[in-house]
Amino acid sequence: MIPEIELLKQNFEGKEWNTESQKAFMELLQKEDFFNGQGIKDPAFSARDRINRAPKALGFVQLSPVIKITPAGEQLISAKRKEEVFLRQLLKFQLPSPFHTPGKHSANFCVKPYLEIFRLIRFFGSLKFDELMIFGLQMVDYHQFDAIVDKINKFRVDKAQNKGSYRTFRTKYLYGELKEMYKDEIKIGAIKTRESNDKSLEKFLSTKASNMRDYTDACVRYLRATGMVNISHVGKTLSIIPEKEEEVDYFLDAIDRKPCFVDLQKEYEEYLGDSQIPVLWSDNKDMLLEKMRKEFPNVHVDETTPLQTLKDAFNNWIYIRQQNLISEEITSIKDGNQYDDIQNTFTQIEDNELYDIPLMLEWNVWRAMTMLDGGDIKANLKFDDFGKPMSTAQGNMADIVCDYGDFGVTVEVTTMSGQRQYEMEGEPVSRHLAKQKKADGKPTYCLFVAPTINEASIAHFFMLHRTNISYYGGKSTIIPMELSVFKKMLEDSHKASYIPSPKQVKNFFLASNDIADKAADEKSWYEAIKSRALHWLE
C-alpha cells in the first residue's frame, strides 16, 4: 500500500481520478520493482481495486474532486515508524460512512470494526483465529458486543465437549452461523454465487466461508501492522502484546464507539485524513515519560524535551532493543541451539499447522541459512518490536541476502506451486538477483526454496544459467530447491564437526553452472544439482 500511495502522489496528485488516470497509474505500477503480478486485463478496474479500497477507506488518499494525499497519507509515507499512523486510521474506520452506504439488503451497520475487535481480544485475553472468523466478523453493530462474547463462550464450551474431529466441528459450527446470517437470502433462494452457475446451498455456504477466511486474514494482517497484537502461529491465537496493554486500554476507554459524520462527506474526509486523531496514549507526555522510564530504566530522560523528540527517542530505543534481541537470536542459532526448533517448524509448515505459512517459511529459511554456514545473513522481512516476524519482505527486494565476503547469495522463498509459481516468482527472482549484483559489484548467486518446484520454474532457471542477458547482469545462477532437500542440507551442516565455509557454499553454485553447461536439458540439470545438494559437504 505504501509505495503505491507514494507512486500516486508523485505522478497523479491534483489530477482527476478517472478511467484515463487509472489506466496510466497501472501502466506505471507494472514497471515498478515492488509490483508483483501478472498481466492486467482491465487496468482501470485494477487501479480502482487497489486505491478505492484500503487507501481511500482508511483515509490515506482523497479521490474527489481531484487526487490528494491526506495528512495521514503523508505520514504513512514519511514516518519512520508506520505502526502508530496505521493504528490511528484503523481506529477511525467505520461502517456506515459516506464511503460505505448500506445497500438494500445489507445489515444495519453501526460499528468501528477494528476498535471492537481490539476490545474483543482484550476482553478474552486471547482470541482464536476461528473465533474471530466465525463470530467477531458478525459484529455489524457495537451494541452486539455482549452477544458476540456469549457466542464465543458457548463455542468454547461446545468445543471442549466435542469428541470428534475439530475440523468437522468447526465447519458445522461455521455453516450454522452462516445459515443464520443469510437466512433471508436462503429463504427466497437467492443463493447463486457470482462466479459459478452452481445454485446449491452447499456451494453458497462454502463460498461465504471462504470469503470469511479471506476477510479474517486481512483483518489479522492489519491488526499486526499496528504493532499492538501478537499472534501465536502454532495455536493461531491473537493477543495484545503485554507491553502494549496499557496503550490499548487507553484508546478503548477514550474513543467513542459510535460512527460519526455518517451523512457529512466533507467533515468525514477531514476527520479521517487528520494524522493527529484520535489521541493515543503516546500523545500524553507524562504517560510517555513514565513508559520510557519503565521500559528503559538505564536511559536518562530529560523531562523538558518536546513530545515529538521524546517519541523519536523512544522509538530509537525500541529499535535498538529489537536489534539486540535479533542479535541474541542469531548467536543462539549459530551455536546450534535452535536446530531442533527450525526443523520442527519446517515440518509444521509442510503439515500446514501454522498460521501465515508464507511468513513462517521465509522467517524459518532465514534462521536455517544463519545456522547453515558462516556468512552474514540478513532477512528483509519485517520484525516487530521484540524481534518476532511480522510480515514478509517487500516486493522490490530479495527475501534474504547473504554476504560471504568476496561473493553473495540471495535467497527467495515461496509457498506457491504449479504454473502460478513460475508466473509470480520467475521474473522477480531474476530481477532481484540482478539488483543485488549491481549493488554489491561482486559475484552473486541465488537459492530459490519452495515446498515443491514447478517444471516451468526449473526450465526458466536452467535457461538463465546458460543465457547471457545484460538486463540481468549476464548469466544468472539460480538454483531451485525443494524444501525437503534444503532440510537435508541443514541436517548435514548440523551433523558436521565444523562450520561449513563460504568456499563450500560458493562451490555448490559453481557446480550448478558446470552441470548446466554440460546438461542435455533442464531435467537432467535439476536432478544432478539436487543430488549434489543432498551431498553438498562431501
VOFI-737424 format. One line per 2 residues: number of its first residue (from 0); for each residue x, z, y of C-alpha. Coordinates in steps of 0.25 Angstrom, whole numbers, plus 5000, padded with zeros to 4 digits. Example, Ala and Ser with C-alpha at 12.3 -4.5 7.8 and 13.67 -1.06 7.14 Angstrom:
REM VOFI-737424
0) 5049,5031,4982  5055,5029,4996
REM end
This chain:
REM VOFI-737424
0) 5000,5000,5000  5011,5004,5010
2) 5019,4991,5010  5006,4983,5010
4) 5001,4990,5023  5015,4988,5029
6) 5014,4973,5026  5000,4973,5032
8) 5006,4980,5045  5018,4971,5046
10) 5010,4958,5045  4995,4959,5048
12) 4993,4971,5057  4984,4966,5069
14) 4978,4955,5061  4965,4953,5055
16) 4963,4957,5040  4956,4944,5035
18) 4958,4934,5024  4970,4928,5031
20) 4978,4940,5033  4974,4946,5020
22) 4980,4933,5013  4992,4934,5022
24) 4994,4949,5018  4994,4945,5003
26) 5004,4934,5005  5014,4943,5012
28) 5011,4955,5002  5014,4946,4990
30) 5028,4943,4995  5032,4958,4997
32) 5041,4965,4987  5031,4976,4986
34) 5020,4967,4981  5017,4968,4966
36) 5006,4958,4962  5002,4944,4957
38) 4997,4932,4964  4985,4935,4973
40) 4972,4927,4970  4965,4932,4983
42) 4975,4937,4993  4965,4941,5004
44) 4957,4949,4993  4970,4955,4988
46) 4974,4959,5003  4961,4966,5005
48) 4962,4973,4992  4976,4979,4996
50) 4973,4982,5010  4958,4985,5012
52) 4958,4995,5001  4968,5007,5002
54) 4976,5003,5015  4963,5002,5023
56) 4955,5012,5015  4966,5023,5017
58) 4967,5019,5032  4981,5013,5032
60) 4976,5000,5038  4964,4995,5046
62) 4960,4980,5044  4950,4979,5055
64) 4949,4973,5065  4964,4970,5062
66) 4974,4975,5052  4980,4988,5057
68) 4989,4998,5050  4983,5012,5053
70) 4992,5024,5057  4990,5029,5043
72) 4995,5016,5038  5007,5016,5047
74) 5010,5030,5042  5009,5025,5028
76) 5019,5014,5030  5029,5023,5038
78) 5028,5037,5033  5040,5042,5024
80) 5030,5050,5016  5017,5042,5013
82) 5010,5053,5006  5005,5060,5018
84) 5000,5047,5024  4993,5043,5011
86) 4987,5057,5010  4980,5057,5023
88) 4974,5043,5021  4969,5047,5007
90) 4962,5059,5012  4955,5051,5023
92) 4950,5040,5013  4935,5042,5011
94) 4922,5036,5006  4914,5031,5012
96) 4921,5025,5025  4920,5014,5034
98) 4929,5006,5024  4920,5011,5012
100) 4905,5009,5014  4897,5012,5002
102) 4891,5001,4994  4876,5001,4990
104) 4879,5006,4976  4891,5015,4979
106) 4891,5030,4979  4889,5039,4991
108) 4903,5042,4995  4907,5054,5003
110) 4922,5057,5000  4936,5057,5003
112) 4941,5054,4989  4955,5058,4989
114) 4952,5071,4997  4942,5074,4986
116) 4952,5070,4975  4963,5079,4981
118) 4952,5090,4981  4949,5088,4966
120) 4963,5088,4962  4966,5101,4970
122) 4953,5107,4964  4957,5105,4950
124) 4972,5107,4952  4974,5095,4943
126) 4965,5083,4940  4966,5073,4929
128) 4966,5058,4931  4954,5057,4923
130) 4946,5067,4931  4950,5060,4944
132) 4945,5047,4938  4932,5052,4931
134) 4927,5062,4941  4936,5062,4954
136) 4933,5048,4958  4918,5051,4957
138) 4919,5059,4970  4912,5050,4979
140) 4907,5062,4988  4915,5074,4991
142) 4903,5083,4988  4905,5079,4973
144) 4918,5087,4972  4912,5099,4965
146) 4904,5090,4955  4917,5082,4952
148) 4924,5095,4949  4913,5099,4940
150) 4914,5086,4933  4929,5087,4931
152) 4928,5101,4926  4917,5097,4915
154) 4926,5085,4911  4938,5095,4909
156) 4929,5104,4900  4924,5092,4892
158) 4938,5086,4890  4942,5100,4885
160) 4931,5100,4875  4933,5085,4871
162) 4939,5084,4857  4941,5069,4856
164) 4949,5059,4864  4951,5062,4878
166) 4951,5047,4882  4937,5045,4875
168) 4932,5058,4882  4937,5053,4896
170) 4931,5039,4894  4918,5045,4890
172) 4918,5054,4902  4922,5043,4912
174) 4912,5034,4907  4901,5045,4908
176) 4905,5047,4923  4905,5032,4925
178) 4891,5031,4920  4886,5042,4929
180) 4893,5036,4941  4888,5022,4939
182) 4874,5025,4933  4867,5017,4943
184) 4875,5004,4940  4874,5007,4925
186) 4858,5009,4926  4856,4996,4933
188) 4866,4988,4924  4876,4985,4936
190) 4888,4987,4927  4895,4973,4927
192) 4909,4975,4932  4915,4964,4942
194) 4926,4959,4933  4918,4958,4920
196) 4905,4952,4914  4904,4964,4905
198) 4892,4971,4909  4893,4982,4899
200) 4893,4997,4903  4906,4999,4895
202) 4913,4989,4904  4907,4994,4917
204) 4911,5009,4913  4925,5004,4909
206) 4927,4996,4922  4923,5008,4930
208) 4932,5017,4922  4944,5008,4924
210) 4941,5008,4939  4940,5023,4940
212) 4954,5024,4933  4960,5014,4944
214) 4953,5022,4955  4959,5035,4950
216) 4973,5028,4948  4973,5024,4963
218) 4968,5038,4967  4979,5045,4960
220) 4990,5036,4966  4984,5039,4980
222) 4984,5054,4977  4998,5053,4972
224) 5002,5045,4985  4999,5057,4993
226) 5010,5066,4987  4999,5077,4984
228) 4996,5074,4970  5003,5076,4957
230) 5000,5068,4944  5003,5072,4930
232) 5005,5059,4923  5004,5065,4910
234) 4991,5072,4912  4986,5062,4922
236) 4983,5074,4931  4983,5075,4946
238) 4986,5088,4954  4990,5092,4968
240) 5006,5094,4970  5007,5109,4971
242) 5015,5108,4983  5004,5099,4990
244) 4992,5108,4986  4992,5115,5000
246) 4992,5102,5007  4981,5097,4998
248) 4973,5109,5001  4975,5107,5016
250) 4968,5094,5016  4957,5097,5006
252) 4953,5108,5016  4955,5101,5029
254) 4949,5087,5026  4935,5084,5028
256) 4929,5079,5015  4918,5071,5021
258) 4921,5056,5025  4922,5053,5039
260) 4919,5041,5049  4911,5034,5038
262) 4904,5025,5047  4914,5024,5058
264) 4925,5014,5055  4934,5015,5067
266) 4934,5030,5066  4937,5030,5051
268) 4948,5020,5053  4955,5028,5064
270) 4953,5041,5055  4958,5034,5042
272) 4970,5028,5049  4975,5040,5056
274) 4988,5045,5050  4987,5059,5055
276) 4974,5063,5048  4969,5070,5040
278) 4978,5082,5044  4986,5086,5032
280) 4993,5099,5028  5007,5093,5032
282) 5001,5091,5047  5001,5106,5049
284) 5015,5110,5054  5014,5125,5050
286) 5010,5121,5035  5020,5111,5034
288) 5031,5121,5038  5026,5131,5028
290) 5027,5120,5017  5041,5116,5021
292) 5046,5130,5020  5039,5132,5007
294) 5044,5119,5000  5058,5119,5007
296) 5061,5133,5010  5076,5130,5011
298) 5074,5120,5022  5073,5124,5037
300) 5061,5120,5045  5060,5120,5060
302) 5046,5124,5064  5047,5117,5077
304) 5049,5104,5070  5038,5094,5073
306) 5028,5092,5062  5031,5077,5059
308) 5046,5081,5058  5043,5092,5049
310) 5035,5083,5040  5046,5073,5039
312) 5056,5085,5036  5047,5090,5025
314) 5045,5076,5019  5060,5075,5019
316) 5062,5088,5011  5051,5083,5001
318) 5059,5070,4999  5072,5078,4997
320) 5065,5087,4987  5059,5075,4980
322) 5073,5068,4979  5079,5081,4974
324) 5068,5082,4963  5071,5068,4959
326) 5086,5070,4958  5083,5082,4949
328) 5075,5074,4940  5086,5063,4940
330) 5096,5073,4936  5087,5078,4925
332) 5084,5064,4920  5099,5060,4920
334) 5102,5073,4912  5093,5068,4901
336) 5083,5080,4903  5071,5071,4905
338) 5073,5061,4893  5062,5066,4885
340) 5052,5066,4896  5056,5052,4900
342) 5054,5047,4886  5041,5055,4885
344) 5036,5049,4898  5039,5035,4893
346) 5031,5038,4880  5019,5043,4889
348) 5020,5030,4897  5019,5022,4884
350) 5007,5030,4879  5000,5029,4893
352) 4999,5044,4894  5003,5045,4909
354) 4996,5043,4922  5002,5031,4931
356) 5011,5025,4920  5018,5015,4929
358) 5023,5026,4938  5027,5035,4926
360) 5034,5023,4919  5042,5020,4932
362) 5046,5035,4934  5050,5037,4920
364) 5058,5024,4919  5066,5029,4931
366) 5068,5042,4924  5073,5035,4912
368) 5082,5026,4920  5088,5038,4927
370) 5091,5044,4913  5096,5031,4907
372) 5109,5029,4914  5118,5034,4925
374) 5112,5025,4937  5105,5029,4950
376) 5091,5027,4946  5080,5026,4958
378) 5065,5026,4955  5057,5018,4966
380) 5045,5025,4962  5039,5036,4972
382) 5041,5050,4969  5032,5062,4974
384) 5038,5073,4982  5042,5080,4969
386) 5049,5068,4962  5037,5064,4953
388) 5034,5050,4952  5023,5046,4962
390) 5022,5030,4962  5029,5018,4957
392) 5039,5010,4965  5034,5001,4976
394) 5033,4987,4972  5045,4982,4981
396) 5056,4989,4972  5061,4991,4958
398) 5055,5003,4951  5068,5009,4948
400) 5082,5006,4954  5095,5010,4946
402) 5109,5010,4953  5121,5009,4944
404) 5131,5007,4954  5136,4992,4952
406) 5122,4987,4947  5108,4991,4948
408) 5095,4991,4939  5081,4990,4944
410) 5070,4995,4934  5056,4990,4935
412) 5045,4997,4927  5031,4993,4924
414) 5019,4996,4915  5013,4982,4915
416) 5013,4974,4903  5009,4960,4899
418) 5009,4948,4909  5006,4957,4920
420) 5019,4964,4919  5026,4951,4922
422) 5017,4947,4933  5018,4960,4940
424) 5032,4964,4937  5041,4952,4935
426) 5044,4947,4949  5044,4960,4956
428) 5054,4965,4945  5064,4954,4948
430) 5061,4955,4963  5065,4970,4963
432) 5077,4967,4956  5082,4957,4966
434) 5079,4966,4977  5087,4977,4971
436) 5099,4967,4968  5099,4963,4983
438) 5098,4977,4988  5110,4982,4979
440) 5118,4970,4979  5123,4972,4964
442) 5118,4968,4950  5105,4974,4947
444) 5096,4973,4935  5082,4977,4931
446) 5075,4984,4920  5060,4981,4918
448) 5053,4992,4910  5039,4991,4905
450) 5032,4997,4892  5030,4982,4887
452) 5037,4970,4892  5029,4957,4894
454) 5035,4944,4889  5033,4937,4903
456) 5042,4948,4909  5052,4946,4898
458) 5052,4931,4901  5053,4934,4916
460) 5065,4943,4916  5072,4935,4906
462) 5071,4923,4915  5076,4931,4927
464) 5089,4935,4919  5092,4920,4918
466) 5087,4914,4931  5095,4915,4944
468) 5085,4918,4955  5090,4920,4968
470) 5077,4927,4973  5080,4938,4962
472) 5095,4939,4965  5099,4930,4953
474) 5097,4933,4939  5088,4946,4936
476) 5092,4955,4925  5078,4962,4922
478) 5077,4968,4908  5062,4970,4903
480) 5062,4983,4895  5050,4989,4887
482) 5049,5004,4889  5052,5007,4874
484) 5065,5000,4876  5068,5007,4889
486) 5065,5021,4882  5075,5017,4871
488) 5086,5015,4881  5083,5028,4887
490) 5084,5035,4874  5097,5028,4871
492) 5102,5033,4885  5097,5047,4882
494) 5104,5048,4868  5117,5042,4873
496) 5128,5052,4874  5131,5047,4888
498) 5124,5042,4900  5123,5026,4900
500) 5132,5020,4910  5127,5010,4921
502) 5136,5000,4913  5127,5001,4901
504) 5115,4998,4910  5122,4986,4916
506) 5126,4981,4902  5111,4981,4898
508) 5107,4972,4909  5119,4963,4908
510) 5116,4961,4893  5102,4957,4897
512) 5108,4946,4905  5117,4941,4894
514) 5105,4941,4884  5096,4934,4894
516) 5107,4923,4896  5108,4921,4880
518) 5094,4923,4876  5085,4912,4871
520) 5073,4917,4878  5067,4929,4885
522) 5062,4935,4872  5076,4936,4865
524) 5082,4941,4878  5071,4952,4879
526) 5073,4956,4864  5088,4956,4866
528) 5089,4965,4878  5078,4974,4872
530) 5087,4976,4860  5099,4979,4870
532) 5091,4989,4877  5088,4996,4864
534) 5103,4998,4862  5108,4998,4876
536) 5118,5009,4875  5125,5003,4862
REM end
